[in-house]
Amino acid sequence: MNISKTAAIEVLALQSVASNSVVASAAQDVSTKLAALVCIHFGRRAAAALTEGVEFRIEGSSKASGDGHWFPLASIKTAIAACESEAVTGNNAAGQAVLTCASTTNLLVGNIVFIDNTTIGNSEWGRIKTVTTNTSITLEDNLLNAQNNPAPTIYNGAEMYALPLDLTAVTRLRVVVNASNTGQAVAVEVFMVTGDSIS
């Protein structure tokens, strides 16, 4: 059995979403797809608690084109608790897993972190593998981008979701990010892998 798949479909590019904003992706044509895995990254850009969690809604349309006929297929809402923020120090090259920081307070093994670069497109997510107290954290995977002092800030409290969907009766799909009443900007990105055919 051969399963054809398409990976790395960008549904929502990495971006900052302001409080009281609702962002909808462009409609994705899934009319010839069998299934999808929708992968969501969520990151904090401030340490204070959110007033309200951010809702991610995956919607399917009952029409082949146009608006007004979008219906929820899946939905998740983020946590709101305050998180830790720690400044990155030194130069941390792409391709390495170590991220230097003068303080590692509340940064724990297993935490998902958002590395908030002043150039939002150079920001990224990771999971902490080890902590060297008040020196550095080591991520499970290498950095995709250089994270150099003084630009980035490490925030724990980041979240990742992978939502599988049956697309056999869906022709179009979109993702809606509802940041109403969050009280602060957050970072989001959404990618998708589709199962296209079985032979």
N, C-alpha and C positions, 0 to 999 in steps of 0.2 A: 504494500500500500504506500502510495506517495501523496503526501499532503503539501500543497503549495501554499506559502505564506508570504505576506508582505510586512516587513518590519519598519520601525522608525518613521511611522506616519505622524507628522507634527500636526496635532489638532489645535493646540494653543501654544504659541511660542512663549518662552520664559519672559515674564513681565511682572511689573508691580501693579497691583490692583488697589486703588484707593478705597478708604472707608466710604460706605453709602454708594458704591458702584456695583453695577451688574454687567458682566462681560460675557458675551456669547461668541463661541467659535463660529467660523464659517461652516456651512453644512458640508458633511462628508458623504460622498456617494458610496454607499455600501450595498447597492442593488445586486451586485454579483458576488457578494461575500457571504460566507456561511457563519462565521463567528468572529468575535473580536476580543482582545484584551485591552482595556483602556487603563493606562498607567498615569497616575496623578502624583505630582510633587507639590507639596505645600510648605512654604517657609515663612517664618516670622521676620519682620523688619524692625521690631521694637520689643523691648523686654516686658513691658507692662501687659497685664491681662487684657485679652480682647473683651469688648463689651458683649459681643455676640459671635458665635462661631461662624466660619465661612461655609456656605453650602455649595457643594459640587453636584450638579444635576446632569446626568446623561439622558438626552432626549432623542426619541425617534419621531419621524414625521409620518402621518398617515397619507401624505400626498407626495407626488414625485417632484414637485417644485412649489415655490411660494412659501408664505408664512402663515401663521395663525392656526396651524394644525400640528403643533409639537406636543408630545406627551412624554412624561417621565418613565424611563426604563430602569434607572437606578439612581440613588441619591445617598450622599454621605455628608456629614457635618463635622467640622474640625473641633478639637478641644479649645478651651478659652484661657486656661491657666497661664499665669505669668511664666516667663522663661528666663534663662540666663543669657547674658550677652558678654562676650569677651573679645577684646581686640586682638587681631593677628599681629605678630611681630616678625621682623626680619623678612627675608625673601624665601618664598616657598614655590619652587618651580613646578610646572606641569609635569606629570609623570612620576611624582613622588607621593607617598602616602602621609608623610609627616607634616603637620601644620603647627608652627610655633606660636605660642601665646604666653604672656607673662603670668597670667592667672588661669587656673583650670577649675576654679570654684564651680561646683554643681555640674561639671561636665563629666559624665559617667560612661563607662563601657556599655555599649549597646544603644546609647542615645543616637537618634537621627538628628543631624545638624544641618542647618542652612548656612552656607558661607556667603555672606552678603557683600558683594563687591560694589564699589561706587559705580562701576559700569555694569548695569544689571545683567547684560548678556554674558558676562564673565563670572557670574555667581554660579553656585552649584550645591548639590546635596551630597552627604556622605553619612556613614555610620561609624561611630567610634569603636575601634578595636582595642586600643590601649591608651592609658593616660600616664604621662610622666609629669608628676605634680609640679604645677607652676612653671612648666617648661614647654610642653607640647602635647598634642594629641596625635595618635596615629589612626588613620582611617582604614577601613577594610579594603577600599579600592584607591588607586592613585588619583590625584587631582587631574582634572581635565584642563584646567587653566592655571596660569601663574597667579598666586594669591600673595601679593607683596604688601608690606607695610608702607604707608599707613592706611591703605584703602579698606580692606575687608574687616567685617565683624562676624564672629561665630555666634549663631543662635541655636540653642537646643530647642526642643519643642517642635521641631519640624515633623512632617508626617508624609507617608507614602501609602498609596492605595493602588491595587491592581484589581479591576473589576471585569470578570468575564461576561460576555454577552452572546446570546443566540441571535444571529442576524437573519435567519432564514425567512422571516416575515417583515424585515425592516429594509427600506430603500435608502433613507437618509438618516444621518446621525449628527448630533452636535453636543457640545458640552457648554453648560452655563455655570458661571462662577458668580454667586450671589454674596457680595461683601457688605450687605446692608447692615448698618449699625455696628460695625466691627470696632470703630474708634481709632483705627490705625491702618496703614497700608500693609499689605501682605504680598508675598511672591508666589507665583503659580506657574506651572507648565504641565501640559498634557500631551502624551504620545499614545499611539495605538499600534497594535499588531493585529493583522487580520488573517483568518484562515480562508483561503480563496477557493480551493478546490481539492477534491480527493480523487485519485485515480489508481 
